[in-house]
Amino acid sequence: MKQADLRKLIKDGETETVEFKISFDKEILETSAAFANTKGGIILIGVSDKGDIKGIQIGKETLKDWANQISQATEPRIIPEIEIEEINRKKIAVIWIKELTIKPVSMNGRCFRRVKNSN
């Protein structure tokens, strides 16, 4: 993703297809399922709800671990694309979730969908 596009996403704030998180947590699993059940979306980890770039620290297995957590918690399984971008010398994880054609997608047996900027 180009830095200009990433900056614009952050400036525009959370939407039906964009979610900000300071760190990887259970809510990311819910948001992944919600995005897969609606239009798809992008989760930015290392960005506060207000759009402040906080950054993250990651190990070499972190991205694979996050992808596995999302995949194992969802049925049918979501296979996210995850990349690391850098803004202001801070790392941000960008998780791309595609809308799935097979629905509903559940997260640990519960179904979610995205309505405006919340699940």
C-alpha positions in Angstrom: 0.0 0.0 0.0 1.3 3.4 -0.9 2.1 5.7 2.0 -0.2 8.5 0.7 -3.1 6.0 0.5 -2.4 4.8 4.1 -2.2 8.4 5.4 -5.5 9.1 3.7 -7.1 6.1 5.2 -6.0 7.1 8.7 -7.0 10.8 8.2 -10.5 9.7 7.0 -11.1 7.7 10.2 -12.9 4.4 10.8 -15.6 3.5 8.4 -17.6 0.5 7.3 -14.5 -0.9 5.7 -11.7 0.5 7.9 -10.9 -0.3 11.5 -8.1 1.0 13.8 -6.6 -1.0 16.7 -3.7 -0.2 19.0 -2.8 -3.9 19.3 -3.9 -7.4 18.1 -6.8 -8.6 20.3 -10.0 -10.6 20.2 -11.9 -7.7 18.6 -9.7 -8.1 15.5 -11.1 -11.6 15.1 -14.7 -10.2 15.4 -13.9 -7.5 12.9 -12.4 -10.0 10.5 -15.6 -12.0 10.6 -17.7 -8.9 10.2 -15.7 -7.6 7.2 -15.9 -11.1 5.6 -19.7 -11.0 6.0 -20.1 -7.6 4.5 -17.9 -5.7 2.0 -14.5 -6.7 3.2 -12.1 -4.2 4.8 -8.8 -3.2 6.2 -7.7 -3.4 9.8 -4.8 -1.1 10.8 -2.9 -2.2 13.9 -0.8 0.4 15.6 -3.4 3.2 15.1 -5.7 4.6 17.9 -9.4 5.0 17.4 -8.7 8.8 17.0 -6.2 8.1 14.2 -3.0 8.6 16.2 -0.2 6.6 14.9 1.2 4.6 17.8 3.1 1.9 16.0 3.7 -1.7 17.0 6.7 -4.0 17.7 6.6 -7.4 16.0 8.7 -10.5 16.0 9.5 -12.5 12.9 6.6 -15.0 13.5 4.1 -12.4 14.5 2.3 -11.9 11.2 2.1 -15.7 10.6 0.7 -16.1 14.1 -1.9 -13.4 13.6 -3.0 -14.9 10.2 -3.3 -18.3 11.9 -5.4 -16.9 14.8 -7.8 -15.3 12.3 -8.0 -18.4 10.2 -8.5 -20.8 13.1 -11.2 -18.7 14.8 -13.4 -18.3 11.7 -15.7 -20.7 9.9 -15.5 -20.8 6.9 -11.8 -19.9 7.4 -10.7 -16.4 6.5 -7.2 -16.2 5.0 -6.1 -12.6 5.6 -3.3 -10.7 3.8 -1.0 -9.0 6.2 1.8 -6.5 5.5 3.8 -4.1 7.5 4.0 -0.4 6.5 6.0 2.4 8.1 4.8 6.0 8.8 6.8 8.5 10.8 9.3 5.7 11.5 6.6 3.7 13.2 5.4 0.3 12.0 1.8 -0.4 11.3 0.3 -3.8 10.4 -2.2 -3.7 7.5 -4.6 -6.6 7.5 -6.8 -7.1 4.4 -10.0 -9.1 4.8 -11.9 -10.0 1.6 -15.7 -10.4 1.5 -16.4 -14.1 1.4 -18.9 -15.5 -1.0 -19.8 -18.3 1.4 -21.7 -16.7 4.3 -22.3 -16.4 7.1 -18.8 -16.4 8.5 -18.7 -17.1 12.2 -16.1 -16.4 14.8 -16.0 -19.1 17.5 -19.7 -19.9 16.7 -20.9 -16.2 16.7 -21.7 -14.2 13.5 -20.9 -10.6 13.1 -21.5 -8.0 10.5 -20.2 -4.5 9.9 -22.6 -1.5 10.4 -21.0 1.9 9.8 -17.9 1.8 11.9 -18.8 -0.9 14.4 -19.4 -4.7 14.5 
